[in-house]
Amino acid sequence: MPLLVKLSSTLRKSVPGYDPFTGMAVEVTPGMDVAGLLADLDIDPGEVKIIMLNERSAKLQSKLSDGDRLGRLTSYEFAPD
């Protein structure tokens, strides 16, 4: 089933060829959760601090459905002092 993924911050660097303007369409299996999708994208779940699923706050265990929009996957990066 198709899903639109929008990454922000340093997570964009984790996915080769990611386009920040359009995001990326991915195929997920029914019943997959956010953590499973992150694993498929080779993104460490520990790096993700904010998850928005269909414009609402979500968790790593949130199940994905056909046509969902997963956005604002954000990690925090702090500049060294």
Secondary structure by P-SEA (a helix, b strand, c coil): cbbbbbbccccccccccccccccbbbbbcccccaaaaaaaaccccccccbbbccccccccccccccccccccbbbbbbccc
